[in-house]
Amino acid sequence: MSRLALVTGGSSGIGAAIVEEFGKAGHRLAFSYREDRDGAEALVARMASVGVDAQAFPCDLADPHAAEALAETVTRAMGQVSILVNNAGPGRATPLEPGIGAAMREITQVGLASALELSAHVTPGMGAGDVILNISSLNGREPPATVSAFAAMKAGLDAATRALALELGPRGIRVVGIAPGPIERADAPRPDALRDKIRSKTALPRFGSVTDVAHLARFVVSEQAGFLTGETIGLHGGWH
C-alpha cells in the first residue's frame, strides 16, 4: 500500500503544490485547510482525475486543540500517517508596535505549536523510513525589518527540526526542513518595484515557484534522501 502523507495548509500555494507532487510520487494524500473550501474541493477533484486518493480536512490550527483533532480524524479516515508536512503558517508583517505580543502568540500557535502537537500525535504510529518535513522560511535566518514575530517563529521551527531529528532518529524517523526564499505566488502578487528589488538580491536572478519547493519536498521525503535528517535546506536562488 502507498504511504499516507498529511500536509497542513494544503489547499493553495506551496501546500497545494506539495500535495500534487506527492500524488505524482504515488502517495495517498490528506491535507488540511482553514477557509478555502472551494480550493480544497478543486484540489481533491484534480487528484481524483489522475487516480490519486486525496481527502481534505477543515482545520483551524489557531485553535490549540485542532492539531490533536486533525490527527485523530485523518487516522480514523485514512489510516496511519507516514509523511507529515507542517506547512501551515502564512507570513505576515509584524512591526514593533503595541499588540505584537498577541500577534506572536497567534503566529506561534499556528506555525510552531501546532506543528509540534501534530507531530506528537502522529509519530507514535510511525516507523523507520517515515518523515516529518517542516516548511520554514528564509526569514528565519535572514529576517528583514517588520517581520520579527514571523521570523522568530520560523527560527523556532528550525530549532525544533534539529531537536526532533535527534529525538526520533533512533526509531529511523527523519525530520527535515525546507526554508524557501522569494517564491512567486499567483494569489499573493508583489508590487513591481519590490519584485525588482528582490530579484536583484538572488544569484540567478529570478523568483522561485511553488513547484520548485514541491520538487525538493518530494526528494527529501523519498528513500533517496534516507541519510538526510536534522537539516533545514535553504531554497532561495542564492540569496545575498
C-alpha positions in Angstrom: 0.0 0.0 0.0 1.2 3.5 -0.8 2.2 5.8 2.1 -0.1 8.4 3.5 1.1 12.0 3.6 -0.6 14.7 5.6 0.0 18.3 4.5 -1.2 21.2 6.6 -2.3 24.3 4.8 -2.7 22.2 1.6 -5.4 23.9 -0.4 -3.3 26.6 -2.1 0.3 27.8 -2.6 3.2 25.7 -1.5 1.0 23.2 0.3 -1.2 22.5 -2.8 2.0 22.1 -4.9 3.3 19.6 -2.5 0.0 17.7 -2.5 0.1 17.5 -6.3 3.8 16.5 -6.4 3.3 13.8 -3.7 0.4 12.5 -5.7 2.7 12.0 -8.7 5.1 10.1 -6.4 2.3 7.6 -5.6 1.4 8.7 -2.1 -2.1 8.9 -0.7 -2.9 12.4 0.5 -4.6 14.1 3.4 -4.5 17.8 3.7 -5.9 20.5 5.9 -7.4 23.8 5.0 -8.8 26.7 7.1 -11.3 28.6 4.9 -10.7 27.8 1.3 -13.2 25.1 0.9 -13.6 25.7 -2.9 -9.9 25.4 -3.4 -9.7 22.3 -1.3 -12.5 20.6 -3.2 -11.0 21.6 -6.5 -7.7 20.0 -5.5 -9.3 16.8 -4.4 -11.1 16.7 -7.7 -7.8 17.2 -9.6 -6.2 14.4 -7.7 -9.1 12.1 -8.3 -8.9 12.8 -12.0 -5.4 11.3 -12.2 -6.2 8.4 -9.9 -4.8 9.8 -6.6 -6.6 9.2 -3.3 -6.8 12.6 -1.6 -9.1 13.9 1.1 -9.4 17.5 2.5 -10.0 18.2 6.2 -11.1 21.6 7.5 -9.0 22.7 10.4 -8.1 26.0 12.1 -4.8 25.4 13.7 -5.1 28.7 15.7 -7.2 26.5 18.0 -4.9 24.8 20.4 -7.0 21.6 20.3 -7.2 21.5 16.5 -3.9 19.6 15.8 -5.0 16.6 18.0 -8.4 16.6 16.4 -6.9 16.6 12.9 -4.6 13.7 13.7 -7.4 11.7 15.1 -9.8 12.5 12.2 -7.2 11.7 9.5 -6.1 8.5 11.1 -9.6 7.3 11.5 -10.5 8.2 7.9 -7.3 7.1 6.1 -5.0 5.2 8.4 -1.5 5.9 9.8 0.3 8.9 8.6 3.8 8.1 7.3 4.8 11.6 6.0 3.8 14.7 7.9 4.4 18.1 6.2 4.0 21.0 8.6 3.3 23.8 6.1 0.6 25.9 7.8 1.6 29.4 8.9 1.4 32.2 6.3 3.8 35.1 6.6 2.6 38.5 7.8 4.2 41.8 8.7 4.6 42.3 12.5 6.0 45.8 13.0 7.2 46.7 16.5 4.1 48.3 18.0 1.6 47.5 20.8 -0.1 44.2 20.1 2.9 42.5 18.7 2.8 40.1 21.7 -0.7 38.9 20.8 0.4 38.6 17.1 3.4 36.5 18.2 1.2 34.1 20.2 -1.2 33.7 17.3 1.6 33.1 14.7 3.4 30.7 17.0 0.3 28.7 17.7 -0.4 28.2 14.0 3.1 27.7 12.7 5.1 26.1 15.6 2.9 24.9 18.5 0.5 23.1 16.1 3.4 21.5 14.2 4.8 20.1 17.4 1.4 19.0 18.7 0.6 17.3 15.4 4.0 15.6 15.3 3.4 14.3 18.8 0.1 12.7 17.8 1.2 11.1 14.5 4.7 9.8 15.4 3.7 7.1 17.9 2.5 5.1 14.9 5.4 6.0 12.6 8.3 3.7 11.9 11.7 3.5 10.2 11.6 5.4 6.9 8.8 7.8 7.8 9.4 11.5 7.7 8.4 14.9 9.2 9.0 17.8 6.8 8.8 21.3 8.2 8.3 24.2 5.8 10.3 27.1 7.2 11.4 30.3 5.6 14.5 32.3 4.7 13.1 34.9 7.1 14.0 32.5 10.0 17.7 33.0 9.0 17.9 36.4 7.4 14.8 38.4 8.5 14.0 41.8 7.0 12.5 44.6 9.1 8.9 44.4 10.5 8.6 40.6 10.5 10.2 39.9 13.9 7.3 37.7 15.2 7.1 35.6 12.0 10.9 35.3 11.7 11.2 34.2 15.4 8.5 31.5 14.8 10.3 30.1 11.8 13.7 30.2 13.6 12.0 28.2 16.4 10.7 25.7 13.8 14.3 25.2 12.5 15.4 24.5 16.1 12.6 22.1 16.5 13.6 20.3 13.3 17.1 19.7 14.7 15.9 18.6 18.1 13.2 16.3 16.8 15.7 14.7 14.4 17.8 13.7 17.4 14.7 12.5 19.4 13.2 10.4 16.6 16.3 9.3 14.8 16.8 6.2 16.9 13.5 5.0 15.6 14.5 5.6 12.0 12.2 8.6 11.6 13.8 11.5 9.8 13.0 15.2 10.4 13.9 17.7 7.7 13.1 21.3 6.9 12.9 23.4 3.7 13.4 27.2 4.0 12.1 28.9 0.8 13.2 32.3 -0.1 11.4 34.6 -2.6 8.6 32.4 -4.1 6.3 33.6 -6.8 2.6 33.0 -5.8 -0.3 33.9 -8.1 -2.5 34.5 -5.0 0.0 37.0 -3.4 1.4 39.2 -6.1 4.1 41.8 -5.2 4.4 45.3 -6.5 6.8 45.6 -9.4 9.3 47.8 -7.5 9.5 45.2 -4.8 9.8 42.4 -7.3 12.8 44.2 -9.0 14.5 44.7 -5.6 14.0 41.0 -4.6 15.3 39.7 -8.0 18.5 41.9 -7.6 19.3 40.0 -4.3 19.2 36.5 -5.8 22.1 35.0 -7.7 20.1 33.5 -10.6 18.3 36.1 -10.6 14.6 35.1 -10.5 11.9 34.2 -8.2 11.3 30.6 -7.2 8.0 28.8 -7.8 5.8 26.7 -5.5 6.7 23.8 -7.9 10.4 24.3 -7.0 9.6 23.8 -3.4 7.4 20.8 -4.1 10.1 19.1 -6.2 12.6 19.4 -3.3 9.9 18.2 -0.8 9.4 15.1 -2.9 13.1 14.3 -2.9 13.7 14.9 0.9 10.9 12.6 1.9 12.0 9.9 -0.5 14.2 6.9 0.1 16.9 8.6 -2.0 17.3 11.1 0.9 17.5 8.4 3.5 20.6 9.8 5.2 19.3 13.4 5.4 17.9 14.5 8.7 18.2 17.4 11.2 18.8 19.9 8.4 16.8 22.8 7.1 17.7 23.3 3.4 17.6 26.8 2.0 15.8 27.2 -1.3 16.4 30.8 -2.2 18.2 31.2 -5.6 21.4 32.2 -4.0 20.1 35.0 -1.9 22.7 37.5 -0.9 
